[in-house]
Every structure is written in C-alpha cells, then in structure tokens.
Amino acid sequence: MNLKSFPINGLSGEIICPGDKSISQRILIIGSLLNCDIKISGFLDAEDPNSTMKALNNLGSLIKKDNDIVSINHRSKPFSNPSSFLDLGNSGTGMRLLTGFISGLNLEATLMGDDSLSKRPMSRVVDPLISMGKEISTNSGKAPIQIIGGKIKDNFEYVMPIASAQVKSSLMLASLSSGNSIKITEAKITRDHTEKMIEYLGGSIEVSESSEGKVIFLKNSKLSKISTYEVVGDFSSAAFIIVAALISKNSEVMIKNVGLNKTRSGLLEVLLKMNANIEIVNKLKTCNEDCGDIIVKSSQLEGINVPNSIIPNIIDEIPILSVAASFAEGQTTIKNASELKVKESDRLHATSMGLKAMNIKHNLLDDGLIINGTKDDIEIHEEIESFGDHRIAMSFLIAGLRSKNGVTVKDCSNIETSFPDFSKIMNNLGMNINE
C-alpha cells in the first residue's frame, strides 16, 4: 500500500495520543505473571502488541480484547510449553522481552518473526541469558530463537555493553519470572518503563550510581495484584504530530495524555533547542508514568548539534527529527546513532535515501547524519521507499506538508505495527493523506 501526502494550509485541533506500544507490551507480560483479573485501558491495538498478546495466550495466559479494554483474566493452570512456534511478527520488543520472560519460567519454546525481524540481532539478549544459566540456540545470532532448557541464576550481575532498554528489560523479566535477583549496570541511561512498572506493582528496585554508570538492583520480591491499569500515550507517536505542527504554517495542535517519561521524551529537549514553540500543560502521573498535554505551534526551527548523551533516548525519533532538521535554518548534526542500523530497517540509510529524494543536502555518516536545512518548500519528484519500516514511512509522509507537489511513500502497510490510526488522526488535524 502506497500513501501520498499533500501540502495544506495548516493543522489545528486536539487529539488523544494513542497508547504507548512499549508499555502496552510490558503490562501484558507482567500482568500475566500477576495472575489476577486486570482491566487495561489505553492499550495500543496495533500489530506489535497484538503479536505479544497472541504469544502469551499460547503460553497459557487468558487475555481478551473488548473494544477499548483489554482484560487479563486469572488462570487456574500454570504457564506451559506452547503448542506451536510463537510468531512475534515484526515486534522486536515482543521477541526480546518474551525470550527473557519464558527463560525465567523454565519453559521450552521457539520464537520466530517476519523477514524483517529475522534479520535483527538477538545475540544481545541471548548471550547474557546463556550466561545466566539458560540453554538457547539461534540462527547465527538471529531468530528463530529456541529456548531449550537450563535455569536462571540468582544474584546475576551484568554490565550492559550497549544501550538497549529491550535487553535490560529481558534480563529483568527473566529474573522476575524465575523469582531471582539481578543487578544491571548501564553506562547510558535507557527507557525505564519496566523498572517503573515493577516499582508501581510493589517490587523492590534500587537505583544507584557507580563509576561505570547507573546500577539497577532488582531484588526477588512478590508483586502486588491490581485490578486496573492505564497505559499513557506513546511519545514516539506524538513525535510525528509535534513535528508536523512545527514545520507546517499557521498551525496549532494539542496532543492530550502524552507519556512524558524522561527516558523517552528527549526529543522535546532537542526541539526546544531548535527554537520550537512547545508548551506542556496538565501534567500528572498515571500508573507511575509522567504524562501531560502538549501544545505545539508553527515554528521557525534552527539547526543544532544534537548532544550525544541524549541519542539513546531519542533513537526511535531520529527519522522524524531528520525531517524537522530538513526545514530548520542552518545545519543539524546527529552522531552516535549507529544503533539505527539494526532497527526494522537500516534507518540511517533509509533516512538518507528519503532526504535525497527530497533534495535536502546532507551527509550520511557511519553513525549519524549532517543535515543542511531549508526555509523553502520543496519539490519531490521521486517516490520515497519506506524499506518496510513504519517510522520511515510516517516521517516522510509528514515531509509532504512542506512539499509543493506532495510526496508518495511506498509500502506503508507497516504503519499498522505501531500507529494504525496515523492517517485518520493526521487527516482529522488537517493533513491530506490518501492512497
């Protein structure tokens, strides 16, 4: 499915931010471990969380969807080996987190995914789990992942060689589901939804600083049962709306109930440095996650050197940040982002190809991009390839706002993995996106 977006006169209105994909998947996993009746509101009904839900049900969870509410029901039987392979589709989060979770449950299972997911690195999760005592095999470090046997060690200590919330969470879930303790050190701070959820449920987590970085000590502790859980809005989804309002003329948009976790919302800090007109109102805390409403107005952005320290917290937003930089006066430099090469696509290459089609002057680096922005609207004569990546597809559809003749992005069905209502929401605000 190809989509085309056209230039418009401006964006306006209010929308409720779609539920957070990462949190939706985590509450399914940890909620299943609690084994009680839970009603989840704000759940993101998209392909990735649904793949995780299906896999958990194959392990014995009793999870059902009824319109906007997801129910996890108490089960009378323990988790068991699945009757078939667990197909996680395109969900890297689902595969990595469930590999840890299942390892801790001492079950045998094989996890597989689509062509894109089968190319992504899984040794980063599997290797430390093997060190923790598990017997696991892979296809040369990639899916399918076969969990064969072994038991998780208690009081395991691990220093993270890369910045990855998925790896960190997988190891924590392995310890949690096995009833053991673990100590993890990360040199670069990554998103902490798992820690916040465990803390919200009464788990014992101690966070301290050492010479090597942040130390997270998860002690063996029994989590409290809950009856409801509310998923806050996904900042990564809000990012597309924020940039759309900033780069389009005569625009003012309010995005309600956006998750503002400091380990996720670094893009706000970057955009404010770029002279963005952004205001946050109605701040509150929901299920231990900060959230609020974001008001965004058209802005004349300015290019900056993005601080290296913030890159791990904006890694998913770099494609849409690159679109913002394309219409910022001056030069924007993004480095230390080589992790983008092993996402749903090589996002550095994919972003560069999109910028090339937009005739935006830029340099592709081994670990980033240098983008020379323009204040002018642009003509785009080439179709832009999404490379099967939802964030690439949505980013360059947003770029169509500043085109003279519109932009066509190829293969946009991947948007269903994370933001299925993207076109509908953007069109309600004033965009013109259609097939």
Residue pairs with C-beta under 8 A, 6 or more apart in sequence:
1 411
1 412
1 413
1 435
2 383
2 408
2 409
2 410
2 411
2 412
2 435
3 393
3 397
3 408
3 409
3 412
3 423
3 433
3 434
3 435
4 400
4 406
4 407
4 408
4 409
4 433
4 434
4 435
5 397
5 398
5 399
5 400
5 401
5 403
5 406
5 407
5 409
5 431
5 432
5 433
6 400
6 403
6 406
6 432
6 433
7 377
7 400
7 401
7 402
7 403
7 404
7 405
7 406
8 248
8 401
8 430
8 431
8 432
9 249
9 250
9 430
10 248
10 249
10 250
10 251
10 298
10 430
11 244
11 245
11 248
11 251
11 252
11 253
11 401
11 429
11 430
11 431
12 251
12 252
12 253
12 429
12 430
13 253
13 254
13 428
13 429
13 430
14 253
14 254
14 255
14 256
15 241
15 253
15 254
15 255
15 256
15 425
15 428
15 429
16 233
16 256
16 257
17 232
17 233
17 234
17 235
17 237
17 238
17 255
17 256
17 257
17 258
17 259
18 44
18 46
18 233
18 234
18 237
18 419
18 421
18 425
19 42
19 43
19 44
19 45
19 231
19 232
19 233
19 234
20 42
20 44
20 193
20 231
20 232
20 233
20 234
20 235
20 259
20 289
21 44
21 46
21 48
21 49
21 93
21 234
21 236
21 237
21 418
22 93
22 165
22 191
22 193
22 234
23 193
23 197
23 231
23 232
23 234
23 259
23 289
24 40
24 43
24 44
24 49
24 231
25 48
25 49
25 52
25 91
25 93
25 94
25 97
26 97
26 169
26 193
26 194
26 197
27 38
27 40
27 43
27 197
27 229
27 231
28 40
28 49
28 52
28 53
28 56
28 61
28 63
28 70
28 72
29 52
29 56
29 97
29 98
29 101
29 173
30 173
30 176
30 194
30 197
30 198
30 201
30 223
31 38
31 40
31 72
31 229
32 56
32 59
32 61
32 63
32 72
33 101
33 176
33 177
33 223
34 72
34 201
34 223
34 225
34 226
35 74
35 75
36 72
36 74
36 225
36 226
36 227
37 71
37 72
37 73
37 74
37 227
38 71
38 72
38 226
38 227
38 228
38 229
39 69
39 70
39 71
39 227
39 228
39 229
40 69
40 70
40 71
40 72
40 228
40 229
40 230
40 231
41 68
41 69
41 228
41 229
41 230
41 231
42 230
42 231
42 232
42 233
42 257
43 49
43 65
43 68
43 69
43 70
43 231
44 231
44 234
44 418
45 65
45 420
46 416
46 417
46 418
46 419
46 420
47 89
47 90
47 91
47 416
47 417
47 418
47 420
48 89
48 90
48 91
48 93
48 94
48 417
48 418
49 91
49 94
51 87
51 88
51 89
51 90
51 91
51 94
52 88
52 91
52 93
52 94
52 97
52 98
53 63
53 65
53 70
54 87
55 82
55 86
55 87
55 88
55 94
55 98
55 111
56 63
56 98
57 63
58 82
58 83
58 84
58 86
59 79
59 80
59 82
59 86
59 102
59 105
59 107
59 109
60 75
60 77
60 78
60 79
60 80
61 72
61 75
61 79
62 72
62 73
62 74
62 75
63 70
63 71
63 72
63 73
64 70
64 71
64 73
65 71
79 105
79 107
80 107
81 107
81 108
81 109
82 107
82 109
85 110
85 111
85 112
85 144
86 98
86 109
86 110
86 111
86 112
87 112
87 113
88 94
88 95
88 98
88 111
88 112
88 113
88 117
89 113
89 114
89 117
89 417
90 113
90 114
90 116
90 117
90 344
90 414
90 417
91 113
91 117
91 417
92 113
92 117
92 120
92 166
92 343
92 344
93 166
95 111
95 113
95 117
95 122
95 143
95 145
96 122
96 125
96 166
96 167
96 169
96 170
97 166
97 169
97 170
97 173
98 111
99 111
99 122
99 125
99 126
99 129
99 136
99 145
99 147
99 170
100 125
100 129
100 169
100 170
100 171
100 172
100 173
100 174
100 177
101 170
101 173
101 174
101 176
101 177
102 109
102 111
102 147
102 177
103 129
103 132
103 134
103 136
103 147
103 150
103 152
103 174
103 177
103 178
104 152
104 173
104 174
104 175
104 176
104 177
104 178
104 179
104 180
105 177
105 178
106 151
106 178
107 147
108 147
108 148
108 149
109 146
109 147
110 144
110 145
110 146
110 147
111 143
111 144
111 145
111 147
112 118
112 143
112 144
112 145
113 143
113 144
116 344
116 345
116 388
116 389
117 143
118 139
118 142
118 143
118 144
119 142
120 142
120 143
120 342
120 343
120 344
121 141
121 142
121 342
122 138
122 141
122 142
122 143
122 145
123 138
123 141
124 161
124 162
124 164
124 167
125 166
125 167
125 170
125 171
126 136
126 138
126 141
126 145
128 158
128 167
128 171
129 136
129 152
129 170
129 171
129 174
130 136
130 150
131 156
131 158
132 152
132 153
132 156
132 171
132 174
133 150
133 151
133 152
133 153
134 147
134 149
134 150
134 151
134 152
134 174
135 147
135 148
135 149
135 150
136 145
136 146
136 147
136 148
136 150
137 145
137 146
137 148
138 144
138 145
138 146
151 178
152 174
152 175
152 178
152 180
153 180
154 180
154 181
154 220
155 180
155 181
155 182
155 183
156 171
156 175
156 180
156 181
156 182
156 183
157 182
157 183
157 184
157 185
158 171
158 182
158 183
158 184
158 185
159 184
159 185
159 187
159 212
160 167
160 168
160 184
160 185
160 186
160 187
162 339
163 186
163 187
163 188
163 189
163 190
163 312
163 339
164 190
164 339
165 190
165 191
165 192
165 193
165 194
165 263
168 184
168 186
168 190
168 194
168 216
169 193
169 194
171 182
171 184
172 182
172 184
172 194
172 195
172 198
172 216
172 218
173 194
174 182
175 181
175 182
175 218
175 220
176 198
176 203
176 218
176 223
179 220
180 220
181 217
181 218
181 219
181 220
182 217
182 218
183 215
183 216
183 217
183 218
184 215
184 216
184 218
185 210
185 212
185 213
185 214
185 215
185 216
186 213
186 214
186 216
187 212
187 213
188 213
188 309
188 312
189 213
189 214
189 263
189 312
189 313
190 263
190 312
190 313
191 261
191 263
191 264
191 313
192 261
192 263
193 261
193 264
193 289
195 205
195 207
195 216
195 218
196 261
196 288
196 289
197 287
197 288
198 205
198 218
198 223
199 205
199 288
200 287
200 288
201 223
201 224
201 226
202 221
202 222
202 223
202 224
203 218
203 219
203 221
203 223
204 218
204 219
204 220
204 221
205 216
205 217
205 218
205 219
206 216
206 217
206 219
207 214
207 215
207 216
207 217
208 214
208 215
208 217
209 215
229 287
230 286
230 287
231 287
232 257
232 258
232 259
232 286
232 287
232 289
232 291
233 255
233 256
233 257
233 258
233 259
233 291
234 258
234 259
234 418
234 419
235 258
235 259
235 260
235 261
235 264
235 265
235 267
236 264
236 316
236 317
236 391
236 418
237 418
237 419
237 422
238 255
238 258
238 294
239 267
239 316
239 317
239 320
239 321
240 320
240 394
240 395
240 398
240 419
240 422
240 426
241 253
241 255
241 296
241 425
241 426
241 429
242 255
242 267
242 268
242 271
242 276
242 278
242 294
242 296
243 271
243 320
243 321
243 323
243 324
243 398
244 251
244 253
244 398
244 401
244 426
244 429
244 431
245 251
245 252
245 253
245 296
245 297
245 298
245 429
246 271
246 276
246 277
246 278
246 296
246 297
246 298
246 299
246 301
246 324
247 298
247 301
247 323
247 324
247 327
247 398
247 401
247 402
248 298
248 401
248 402
249 298
250 298
251 296
251 297
251 298
251 430
252 295
252 296
252 297
252 298
253 295
253 296
253 429
254 293
254 294
254 295
254 296
255 293
255 294
255 296
256 282
256 293
257 291
257 292
257 293
258 291
258 292
258 293
258 294
259 265
259 289
259 290
259 291
260 268
260 280
260 283
260 290
260 291
260 292
261 289
261 290
262 290
262 313
263 313
264 313
265 313
266 310
266 313
266 314
266 317
267 314
267 317
267 321
268 278
268 280
268 294
269 310
270 304
270 306
270 310
270 314
270 321
271 278
271 301
271 321
271 324
272 278
273 304
274 301
274 302
274 303
274 304
274 324
274 325
274 328
274 332
275 299
275 300
275 301
275 302
276 296
276 299
276 301
277 296
277 297
277 298
277 299
278 294
278 295
278 296
278 297
279 294
279 295
280 292
280 293
280 294
280 295
281 292
281 293
281 295
282 292
282 293
283 290
283 291
283 292
284 290
284 291
284 292
285 291
300 329
300 375
301 324
301 325
301 327
301 328
301 329
301 373
302 328
302 329
302 330
303 325
303 328
303 329
303 330
303 331
303 332
303 371
303 372
303 373
304 332
304 333
305 332
305 333
306 314
306 321
306 332
306 333
306 334
306 335
308 335
308 336
311 318
311 334
311 335
311 336
311 337
312 339
314 321
315 337
315 339
315 340
315 343
316 343
316 391
318 334
318 337
318 340
318 347
318 351
319 347
319 350
319 351
319 354
319 391
319 392
319 395
320 391
320 394
320 395
320 398
321 332
321 334
322 332
322 334
322 351
322 354
322 355
322 369
322 371
322 395
323 395
323 396
323 398
323 399
325 332
325 334
325 371
325 373
326 355
326 358
326 360
326 371
326 373
326 374
326 399
326 402
327 373
327 374
327 375
327 402
328 373
329 373
329 375
330 372
330 373
331 370
331 371
331 372
331 373
332 370
332 371
332 373
333 368
333 369
333 370
333 371
334 368
334 369
334 370
334 371
335 365
335 367
335 368
336 367
336 368
337 348
337 367
337 368
337 369
338 348
338 366
338 367
338 368
340 346
340 347
340 348
340 351
341 347
341 348
341 349
343 389
343 391
344 387
344 388
344 389
344 390
344 391
344 414
345 386
345 387
345 388
345 389
345 392
346 387
347 389
347 391
347 392
348 364
348 365
348 367
348 368
348 369
349 364
349 387
350 385
350 386
350 387
350 389
350 392
351 369
351 392
351 395
352 362
352 364
352 369
353 384
353 385
353 387
354 384
354 385
354 392
354 395
354 396
354 399
355 362
355 369
355 371
356 362
357 380
357 382
357 383
357 384
357 396
358 378
358 380
358 384
358 396
358 399
358 403
358 407
359 378
359 379
359 380
360 371
360 372
360 373
360 374
360 378
361 371
361 372
362 369
362 370
362 371
362 372
363 369
363 370
377 402
377 403
377 404
378 402
378 403
378 404
379 403
379 404
379 405
380 399
380 400
380 403
380 405
380 406
380 407
381 405
383 408
383 409
383 410
384 396
384 407
384 408
384 409
384 410
385 409
385 410
385 411
386 392
386 393
386 396
386 409
386 410
386 411
386 412
386 414
387 411
388 411
388 414
389 414
390 414
390 415
390 416
390 417
390 418
390 419
391 418
393 409
393 411
393 412
393 414
393 415
394 415
394 419
394 422
396 407
396 409
397 407
397 409
397 412
397 422
397 426
397 433
398 426
399 407
400 406
400 407
400 433
401 431
415 422
415 423
423 433
423 434
426 433
427 433
